[in-house]
Each structure stands twice: as structure tokens, then as C-alpha cells.
Amino acid sequence: MKNSKKIQAYVGNLGSMMTYQEGSVVSRTIVRKKSGTITMFAFDKGQGLPEHAVPYDAILYITEGEMDIMVEGGDPIPCIAGEMAYMPADIPHAVVGVTPCKMFLIMIRSRD
């Protein structure tokens, strides 16, 4: 049964909401709206998302660990906790955890 109570606000440590799973990528959608989504990911070392492109702008914010980001098949760009990456719509990109790492993906579903 679904919980019908609407969450009005949240204050807390989102990092503690996600745990690493050996050899896996774990994701949890925090906000889902027509205008965009916020999703948290936890990557085990060596795990990631293969090259893909989406029709919307995306912002990646690394909260723990280190990951490599590859843009349009280019060389890995190292990113560490506290750094962010901006991915314009329709640009192929991939990510992989150099260490176990966590990130927020903020997807902006507007083309203006």
C-alpha cells in the first residue's frame, strides 16, 4: 500500500539514506516533478553509467568519493566530493566510480 501522506519538508543527512552495494549502482529519486528530478546515486568502485545522452540539461554534484566523467567519448575528467559537473542537453556522457562515491543528479526538464 502506498503512503498517501505528502512530505512537506525534509531536513537531514541525505547521504545516510543511501548505502553502497558491492558491485552495484544504487539510485533513489528524491524529487520528481514535471519540471525536473533530483536523484541520488551510490556507485561502488568501478561501477557507473555507460555513455548516454538525455534531452535535458543535467547537473551532477559529487557528495562522497571520486568519480570520472567522460564527455563525448573523451578522456576521463576526475571529480571529487564537493565538485559538480554541468551536462548540456543531448551531449553524450558517462560516469564511473574511481572509489565508492555518491552523487546527486539534478535533471532540468525545460528547454528554455
Beta strands, then each sheet from edge to edge (+ up, - down):
strand 1: 25-33
strand 2: 36-43
strand 3: 48-52
strand 4: 57-64
strand 5: 66-71
strand 6: 77-80
strand 7: 84-87
strand 8: 93-97
strand 9: 101-108
sheet 1: 1+ 2- 9+ 4- 7+
sheet 2: 3+ 8- 5+ 6-
end
